[in-house]
């Protein structure tokens, strides 16, 4: 649609003030409003607007009756703060059961978008014909020990000094876009090179190389 960018801009502005309303914040300037929005939801209103439009196009918003833009903000607020449900639900003016229902519904919807956004072919954007188009590294996420499987050093992450899972992420050098993910794998039994050989290496072109980054910890 020709007017899609304009619609996104309008939706972004609506999200900006909806986000402030949910947290009972009033500000004198739009610049300060954006700062407050990012502090609460972890990203800019325009990104939330694009996400919402993608969820609509994907049909996700029709899967649960009563789905509204504010429910996407519930999920982003949760992912930003990870506060106890009671605390965040109270701050947003809803009961815990309602908050929990919409948070996990919207998080699942966001996860469904990953194959639309993260594509290996996107590494060719703004390609200047260099041999290395991506930088790649493992990202460790701290978890609780899966006791049902018994204690094992296979989960141990040297980054946390405790149990974790590792994802491999590749980022396009020219655009900064995430173009590949692979995982999760138990940290202790899957070093970065092993994960690379299991997945991304098989998709590289003849003579293509990858750069590497410093260790990353996820939260």
ChimeraX attribute file (.defattr): number of C-alpha atoms within 10 A of each C-alpha:
attribute: neighborCount
match mode: 1-to-1
recipient: residues
	/A:1	5
	/A:2	6
	/A:3	7
	/A:4	10
	/A:5	11
	/A:6	10
	/A:7	14
	/A:8	20
	/A:9	15
	/A:10	14
	/A:11	19
	/A:12	20
	/A:13	16
	/A:14	15
	/A:15	24
	/A:16	22
	/A:17	18
	/A:18	17
	/A:19	26
	/A:20	17
	/A:21	12
	/A:22	14
	/A:23	15
	/A:24	11
	/A:25	12
	/A:26	12
	/A:27	12
	/A:28	7
	/A:29	8
	/A:30	12
	/A:31	10
	/A:32	12
	/A:33	18
	/A:34	20
	/A:35	13
	/A:36	20
	/A:37	23
	/A:38	17
	/A:39	14
	/A:40	19
	/A:41	21
	/A:42	17
	/A:43	15
	/A:44	17
	/A:45	24
	/A:46	18
	/A:47	13
	/A:48	22
	/A:49	23
	/A:50	17
	/A:51	17
	/A:52	24
	/A:53	17
	/A:54	18
	/A:55	19
	/A:56	12
	/A:57	11
	/A:58	14
	/A:59	11
	/A:60	19
	/A:61	21
	/A:62	13
	/A:63	10
	/A:64	10
	/A:65	7
	/A:66	10
	/A:67	15
	/A:68	13
	/A:69	17
	/A:70	15
	/A:71	20
	/A:72	27
	/A:73	23
	/A:74	24
	/A:75	22
	/A:76	21
	/A:77	22
	/A:78	23
	/A:79	16
	/A:80	15
	/A:81	13
	/A:82	11
	/A:83	12
	/A:84	10
	/A:85	16
	/A:86	14
	/A:87	11
	/A:88	20
	/A:89	19
	/A:90	12
	/A:91	13
	/A:92	18
	/A:93	12
	/A:94	13
	/A:95	14
	/A:96	15
	/A:97	12
	/A:98	11
	/A:99	21
	/A:100	17
	/A:101	12
	/A:102	21
	/A:103	22
	/A:104	16
	/A:105	18
	/A:106	21
	/A:107	17
	/A:108	13
	/A:109	21
	/A:110	18
	/A:111	9
	/A:112	14
	/A:113	15
	/A:114	12
	/A:115	12
	/A:116	9
	/A:117	14
	/A:118	17
	/A:119	14
	/A:120	20
	/A:121	10
	/A:122	18
	/A:123	23
	/A:124	16
	/A:125	13
	/A:126	12
	/A:127	15
	/A:128	9
	/A:129	8
	/A:130	9
	/A:131	14
	/A:132	15
	/A:133	23
	/A:134	25
	/A:135	18
	/A:136	23
	/A:137	23
	/A:138	28
	/A:139	23
	/A:140	25
	/A:141	20
	/A:142	20
	/A:143	15
	/A:144	10
	/A:145	15
	/A:146	12
	/A:147	8
	/A:148	6
	/A:149	7
	/A:150	7
	/A:151	11
	/A:152	14
	/A:153	12
	/A:154	15
	/A:155	23
	/A:156	20
	/A:157	24
	/A:158	12
	/A:159	17
	/A:160	13
	/A:161	9
	/A:162	16
	/A:163	24
	/A:164	26
	/A:165	24
	/A:166	27
	/A:167	21
	/A:168	22
	/A:169	19
	/A:170	27
	/A:171	25
	/A:172	25
	/A:173	21
	/A:174	14
	/A:175	16
	/A:176	12
	/A:177	18
	/A:178	20
	/A:179	22
	/A:180	23
	/A:181	22
	/A:182	16
	/A:183	14
	/A:184	16
	/A:185	18
	/A:186	21
	/A:187	26
	/A:188	18
	/A:189	17
	/A:190	19
	/A:191	15
	/A:192	18
	/A:193	12
	/A:194	10
	/A:195	21
	/A:196	18
	/A:197	10
	/A:198	11
	/A:199	15
	/A:200	18
	/A:201	14
	/A:202	9
	/A:203	9
	/A:204	12
	/A:205	9
	/A:206	7
	/A:207	7
	/A:208	13
	/A:209	14
	/A:210	18
	/A:211	15
	/A:212	12
	/A:213	11
	/A:214	9
	/A:215	11
	/A:216	11
	/A:217	14
	/A:218	13
	/A:219	8
